[in-house]
Amino acid sequence: MMGGESILINIRTFANDMRTFHGRDDILTLLVHLGYLSYDESAKTVSIPNREIAVEYASSIGVSHQYSALASSLQESRDLLRALVEEKDESKVAEGIEKAHYNIPAVKYNDENSLACTIQLALYAAIDYYFVEREVPAGKGIADVVLVPRTLYKDKPAAIIELKWNQDADGAIEQIKEKNYPAVLRDYHGELVLAGINYDKNDKVHTCRIEAMRI
């Protein structure tokens, strides 16, 4: 859920009190009642309803020793974001995405959409500073991932990420330019980071190319 996804739950086992819990679903159902999660009745799923609550979950995890693995993942996400928008370090970005990849079951990791899910999970920390949008109509096509600085962080670079599956990271950069994806940021003025990310299904490695420009 902290990666922006929804999960299935069974709300029928909930005992309607704050003492009796038989499993994960009962705890999640209580969080729905308390307003900390949103419940989709048609899909029978729960999700984190907004950025503010997501940040609170992240803060709680970051200070709890019981969630050391998740806290480590959050720090890796912050490091990845820094490598992308500040350092423009292609090797670090590729390495960070590799780490996030291990959180995606291999059986599902077989197309650009699953790569996009990995990117979204890997860049979870970006929600502190950015609006993170996927599949955004831009220029002459659809931009895979766009990071738009929030009002309080207009000094941070914006970013457009194009994903390729078993193709070429350089080709991803060229696609951003040729299809004029930066046009989606018509209200933004400042540094723009262009990132092309490719996953080679044969070598099972990610590669990254980064360019910066001003708009």
Secondary structure as a PSIPRED ss2 file (coil, helix, strand):
# PSIPRED VFORMAT (PSIPRED V4.0)

   1 M C   1.000  0.000  0.000
   2 M C   1.000  0.000  0.000
   3 G C   1.000  0.000  0.000
   4 G C   1.000  0.000  0.000
   5 E C   1.000  0.000  0.000
   6 S C   1.000  0.000  0.000
   7 I E   0.000  0.000  1.000
   8 L E   0.000  0.000  1.000
   9 I C   1.000  0.000  0.000
  10 N C   1.000  0.000  0.000
  11 I H   0.000  1.000  0.000
  12 R H   0.000  1.000  0.000
  13 T H   0.000  1.000  0.000
  14 F C   1.000  0.000  0.000
  15 A C   1.000  0.000  0.000
  16 N C   1.000  0.000  0.000
  17 D C   1.000  0.000  0.000
  18 M C   1.000  0.000  0.000
  19 R C   1.000  0.000  0.000
  20 T C   1.000  0.000  0.000
  21 F C   1.000  0.000  0.000
  22 H C   1.000  0.000  0.000
  23 G C   1.000  0.000  0.000
  24 R H   0.000  1.000  0.000
  25 D H   0.000  1.000  0.000
  26 D H   0.000  1.000  0.000
  27 I H   0.000  1.000  0.000
  28 L H   0.000  1.000  0.000
  29 T H   0.000  1.000  0.000
  30 L H   0.000  1.000  0.000
  31 L H   0.000  1.000  0.000
  32 V H   0.000  1.000  0.000
  33 H H   0.000  1.000  0.000
  34 L C   1.000  0.000  0.000
  35 G C   1.000  0.000  0.000
  36 Y C   1.000  0.000  0.000
  37 L C   1.000  0.000  0.000
  38 S E   0.000  0.000  1.000
  39 Y E   0.000  0.000  1.000
  40 D E   0.000  0.000  1.000
  41 E C   1.000  0.000  0.000
  42 S C   1.000  0.000  0.000
  43 A C   1.000  0.000  0.000
  44 K C   1.000  0.000  0.000
  45 T E   0.000  0.000  1.000
  46 V E   0.000  0.000  1.000
  47 S E   0.000  0.000  1.000
  48 I C   1.000  0.000  0.000
  49 P C   1.000  0.000  0.000
  50 N C   1.000  0.000  0.000
  51 R H   0.000  1.000  0.000
  52 E H   0.000  1.000  0.000
  53 I H   0.000  1.000  0.000
  54 A H   0.000  1.000  0.000
  55 V H   0.000  1.000  0.000
  56 E H   0.000  1.000  0.000
  57 Y H   0.000  1.000  0.000
  58 A H   0.000  1.000  0.000
  59 S H   0.000  1.000  0.000
  60 S H   0.000  1.000  0.000
  61 I H   0.000  1.000  0.000
  62 G H   0.000  1.000  0.000
  63 V H   0.000  1.000  0.000
  64 S C   1.000  0.000  0.000
  65 H H   0.000  1.000  0.000
  66 Q H   0.000  1.000  0.000
  67 Y H   0.000  1.000  0.000
  68 S H   0.000  1.000  0.000
  69 A H   0.000  1.000  0.000
  70 L H   0.000  1.000  0.000
  71 A H   0.000  1.000  0.000
  72 S H   0.000  1.000  0.000
  73 S H   0.000  1.000  0.000
  74 L H   0.000  1.000  0.000
  75 Q H   0.000  1.000  0.000
  76 E H   0.000  1.000  0.000
  77 S H   0.000  1.000  0.000
  78 R H   0.000  1.000  0.000
  79 D H   0.000  1.000  0.000
  80 L H   0.000  1.000  0.000
  81 L H   0.000  1.000  0.000
  82 R H   0.000  1.000  0.000
  83 A H   0.000  1.000  0.000
  84 L H   0.000  1.000  0.000
  85 V H   0.000  1.000  0.000
  86 E H   0.000  1.000  0.000
  87 E H   0.000  1.000  0.000
  88 K C   1.000  0.000  0.000
  89 D C   1.000  0.000  0.000
  90 E H   0.000  1.000  0.000
  91 S H   0.000  1.000  0.000
  92 K H   0.000  1.000  0.000
  93 V H   0.000  1.000  0.000
  94 A H   0.000  1.000  0.000
  95 E H   0.000  1.000  0.000
  96 G H   0.000  1.000  0.000
  97 I H   0.000  1.000  0.000
  98 E H   0.000  1.000  0.000
  99 K H   0.000  1.000  0.000
 100 A H   0.000  1.000  0.000
 101 H H   0.000  1.000  0.000
 102 Y C   1.000  0.000  0.000
 103 N C   1.000  0.000  0.000
 104 I C   1.000  0.000  0.000
 105 P C   1.000  0.000  0.000
 106 A H   0.000  1.000  0.000
 107 V H   0.000  1.000  0.000
 108 K H   0.000  1.000  0.000
 109 Y C   1.000  0.000  0.000
 110 N C   1.000  0.000  0.000
 111 D C   1.000  0.000  0.000
 112 E H   0.000  1.000  0.000
 113 N H   0.000  1.000  0.000
 114 S H   0.000  1.000  0.000
 115 L H   0.000  1.000  0.000
 116 A H   0.000  1.000  0.000
 117 C H   0.000  1.000  0.000
 118 T H   0.000  1.000  0.000
 119 I H   0.000  1.000  0.000
 120 Q H   0.000  1.000  0.000
 121 L H   0.000  1.000  0.000
 122 A H   0.000  1.000  0.000
 123 L C   1.000  0.000  0.000
 124 Y H   0.000  1.000  0.000
 125 A H   0.000  1.000  0.000
 126 A H   0.000  1.000  0.000
 127 I H   0.000  1.000  0.000
 128 D H   0.000  1.000  0.000
 129 Y C   1.000  0.000  0.000
 130 Y E   0.000  0.000  1.000
 131 F E   0.000  0.000  1.000
 132 V E   0.000  0.000  1.000
 133 E E   0.000  0.000  1.000
 134 R E   0.000  0.000  1.000
 135 E E   0.000  0.000  1.000
 136 V E   0.000  0.000  1.000
 137 P E   0.000  0.000  1.000
 138 A E   0.000  0.000  1.000
 139 G C   1.000  0.000  0.000
 140 K C   1.000  0.000  0.000
 141 G E   0.000  0.000  1.000
 142 I E   0.000  0.000  1.000
 143 A E   0.000  0.000  1.000
 144 D E   0.000  0.000  1.000
 145 V E   0.000  0.000  1.000
 146 V E   0.000  0.000  1.000
 147 L E   0.000  0.000  1.000
 148 V E   0.000  0.000  1.000
 149 P E   0.000  0.000  1.000
 150 R C   1.000  0.000  0.000
 151 T H   0.000  1.000  0.000
 152 L H   0.000  1.000  0.000
 153 Y H   0.000  1.000  0.000
 154 K C   1.000  0.000  0.000
 155 D C   1.000  0.000  0.000
 156 K C   1.000  0.000  0.000
 157 P C   1.000  0.000  0.000
 158 A E   0.000  0.000  1.000
 159 A E   0.000  0.000  1.000
 160 I E   0.000  0.000  1.000
 161 I E   0.000  0.000  1.000
 162 E E   0.000  0.000  1.000
 163 L E   0.000  0.000  1.000
 164 K E   0.000  0.000  1.000
 165 W E   0.000  0.000  1.000
 166 N C   1.000  0.000  0.000
 167 Q C   1.000  0.000  0.000
 168 D C   1.000  0.000  0.000
 169 A H   0.000  1.000  0.000
 170 D H   0.000  1.000  0.000
 171 G H   0.000  1.000  0.000
 172 A H   0.000  1.000  0.000
 173 I H   0.000  1.000  0.000
 174 E H   0.000  1.000  0.000
 175 Q H   0.000  1.000  0.000
 176 I H   0.000  1.000  0.000
 177 K H   0.000  1.000  0.000
 178 E H   0.000  1.000  0.000
 179 K C   1.000  0.000  0.000
 180 N C   1.000  0.000  0.000
 181 Y H   0.000  1.000  0.000
 182 P H   0.000  1.000  0.000
 183 A H   0.000  1.000  0.000
 184 V H   0.000  1.000  0.000
 185 L H   0.000  1.000  0.000
 186 R C   1.000  0.000  0.000
 187 D C   1.000  0.000  0.000
 188 Y C   1.000  0.000  0.000
 189 H C   1.000  0.000  0.000
 190 G C   1.000  0.000  0.000
 191 E E   0.000  0.000  1.000
 192 L E   0.000  0.000  1.000
 193 V E   0.000  0.000  1.000
 194 L E   0.000  0.000  1.000
 195 A E   0.000  0.000  1.000
 196 G E   0.000  0.000  1.000
 197 I E   0.000  0.000  1.000
 198 N E   0.000  0.000  1.000
 199 Y E   0.000  0.000  1.000
 200 D E   0.000  0.000  1.000
 201 K C   1.000  0.000  0.000
 202 N C   1.000  0.000  0.000
 203 D C   1.000  0.000  0.000
 204 K C   1.000  0.000  0.000
 205 V E   0.000  0.000  1.000
 206 H E   0.000  0.000  1.000
 207 T E   0.000  0.000  1.000
 208 C E   0.000  0.000  1.000
 209 R E   0.000  0.000  1.000
 210 I E   0.000  0.000  1.000
 211 E E   0.000  0.000  1.000
 212 A E   0.000  0.000  1.000
 213 M E   0.000  0.000  1.000
 214 R E   0.000  0.000  1.000
 215 I C   1.000  0.000  0.000
